[in-house]
Amino acid sequence: MTECPLDLITRRLLLRIPVLEDAPDITRLAGDPEISGNTLEIPHPYDQKAAKEWIAEVSAGLRAGTEMLFAVTGRNTGELYGVIGLMDITREHSRAKLGYWIGRPYWNQGYATEAVCAVLDYGFRILSLNRIYAFYLTRNPASGRVLDKCSMRHEGVLRQHVRRGDAFEDIAVHGILRDEYLSSE
Ligand SMILES: CC(C)(COP(=O)(O)OP(=O)(O)OC[C@H]1O[C@@H](n2cnc3c(N)ncnc32)[C@H](O)[C@@H]1OP(=O)(O)O)[C@@H](O)C(=O)NCCC(=O)NCCS
């Protein structure tokens, strides 16, 4: 794939803007109930129409400057592993929310950690944000572990913050400030 100025390159990954051709892979991986069940924004079932609409929204968010989302792909293979990005980018408060998922066949190989670290670097160095935060369900400790490994701090728990089906669920918040990030380098 041709490099574009928004590509982020890490040791094993190429993070690039999602394109319509990604829709089948995104549908297959995000359609796994383990993904929708552990994220706050992915519906289940998830079909190609939803994936295509999401890809169109990514372009709109990029144009508006409110979202910067990347397909997480193998640097050498081009294989799509998942999605990551900054959402709710708010210039007034100089902050953004980090979100991500990695397809189940690729779990526990360090891909989420590698992608999160790259996006933090992008958010602080290129976008010059002051704060990046992430929400995750407290019953999903793997997500908290990824954020810990990227030096984000556990800031608290929002009790029963979301309703999923019949249950109210707790959400944990991790965050990191620009000064903390730059001084940890
Ligand atoms: C959470 C998720 C992104 C992790 O992706 P990944 O590529 O497997 O993450 P990594 O390999 O970089 O790191 C996973 C870490 O969690 C740990 N982990 C895995 N399962 C765990 C569990 N049940 N409890 C505690 N830690 C766990 C792994 O051991 C690893 O830590 P380590 O390197 O110290 O051993 C992936 O599982 C996923 O997409 N889940 C569904 C969607 C989701 O949860 N998105 C994030 C919420 S917004």
The ligand as a MOL file (V3000), in Angstrom:
LIG
                    3D

  0  0  0     0  0            999 V3000
M  V30 BEGIN CTAB
M  V30 COUNTS 48 50 0 0 0
M  V30 BEGIN ATOM
M  V30 1 C -8.5610 -5.4740 24.6890 0
M  V30 2 C -7.8720 -5.7930 23.3680 0
M  V30 3 C -7.8380 -4.5290 22.5220 0
M  V30 4 C -6.4490 -6.2800 23.6300 0
M  V30 5 O -5.7970 -6.4580 22.3850 0
M  V30 6 P -4.4270 -7.3010 22.3140 0
M  V30 7 O -3.8010 -7.0070 20.9940 0
M  V30 8 O -4.7050 -8.6970 22.6550 0
M  V30 9 O -3.5940 -6.6020 23.4890 0
M  V30 10 P -2.0550 -6.8100 23.8540 0
M  V30 11 O -1.6120 -8.1320 23.3250 0
M  V30 12 O -1.3090 -5.6070 23.4340 0
M  V30 13 O -2.0890 -6.8130 25.4440 0
M  V30 14 C -3.0510 -7.5780 26.1420 0
M  V30 15 C -2.6590 -7.6640 27.6180 0
M  V30 16 O -3.8130 -8.0310 28.3640 0
M  V30 17 C -3.5020 -9.2100 29.1150 0
M  V30 18 N -4.7260 -9.9540 29.2600 0
M  V30 19 C -5.3730 -10.7100 28.3650 0
M  V30 20 N -6.4800 -11.2300 28.9010 0
M  V30 21 C -6.5490 -10.7720 30.1830 0
M  V30 22 C -7.4520 -10.9500 31.2610 0
M  V30 23 N -8.5490 -11.7010 31.1250 0
M  V30 24 N -7.1890 -10.3280 32.4220 0
M  V30 25 C -6.0880 -9.5610 32.5780 0
M  V30 26 N -5.1830 -9.3400 31.5890 0
M  V30 27 C -5.4200 -9.9480 30.4070 0
M  V30 28 C -2.4630 -9.9140 28.2770 0
M  V30 29 O -1.7640 -10.8680 29.0680 0
M  V30 30 C -1.6020 -8.7210 27.8710 0
M  V30 31 O -0.7960 -8.2340 28.9370 0
M  V30 32 P 0.7680 -8.6510 29.0850 0
M  V30 33 O 1.4650 -8.1720 27.8540 0
M  V30 34 O 1.1960 -7.9620 30.3370 0
M  V30 35 O 0.7970 -10.1620 29.1920 0
M  V30 36 C -8.6220 -6.9110 22.5960 0
M  V30 37 O -8.7730 -8.0040 23.4380 0
M  V30 38 C -9.9960 -6.4600 22.1090 0
M  V30 39 O -10.1010 -5.8350 21.0770 0
M  V30 40 N -11.0440 -6.7890 22.8750 0
M  V30 41 C -12.4000 -6.4820 22.4780 0
M  V30 42 C -12.6630 -4.9860 22.2900 0
M  V30 43 C -12.1000 -4.1550 23.4180 0
M  V30 44 O -12.0620 -4.5840 24.5420 0
M  V30 45 N -11.7100 -2.9060 23.0970 0
M  V30 46 C -11.1860 -1.9970 24.1080 0
M  V30 47 C -12.2370 -1.3420 24.8700 0
M  V30 48 S -12.5910 0.2590 24.2740 0
M  V30 END ATOM
M  V30 BEGIN BOND
M  V30 1 1 1 2
M  V30 2 1 2 3
M  V30 3 1 2 4
M  V30 4 1 2 36
M  V30 5 1 4 5
M  V30 6 1 5 6
M  V30 7 2 6 7
M  V30 8 1 6 8
M  V30 9 1 6 9
M  V30 10 1 9 10
M  V30 11 2 10 11
M  V30 12 1 10 12
M  V30 13 1 10 13
M  V30 14 1 13 14
M  V30 15 1 14 15
M  V30 16 1 15 16
M  V30 17 1 15 30
M  V30 18 1 16 17
M  V30 19 1 17 18
M  V30 20 1 17 28
M  V30 21 1 18 19
M  V30 22 1 18 27
M  V30 23 2 19 20
M  V30 24 1 20 21
M  V30 25 1 21 22
M  V30 26 2 21 27
M  V30 27 1 22 23
M  V30 28 2 22 24
M  V30 29 1 24 25
M  V30 30 2 25 26
M  V30 31 1 26 27
M  V30 32 1 28 29
M  V30 33 1 28 30
M  V30 34 1 30 31
M  V30 35 1 31 32
M  V30 36 2 32 33
M  V30 37 1 32 34
M  V30 38 1 32 35
M  V30 39 1 36 37
M  V30 40 1 36 38
M  V30 41 2 38 39
M  V30 42 1 38 40
M  V30 43 1 40 41
M  V30 44 1 41 42
M  V30 45 1 42 43
M  V30 46 2 43 44
M  V30 47 1 43 45
M  V30 48 1 45 46
M  V30 49 1 46 47
M  V30 50 1 47 48
M  V30 END BOND
M  V30 END CTAB
M  END
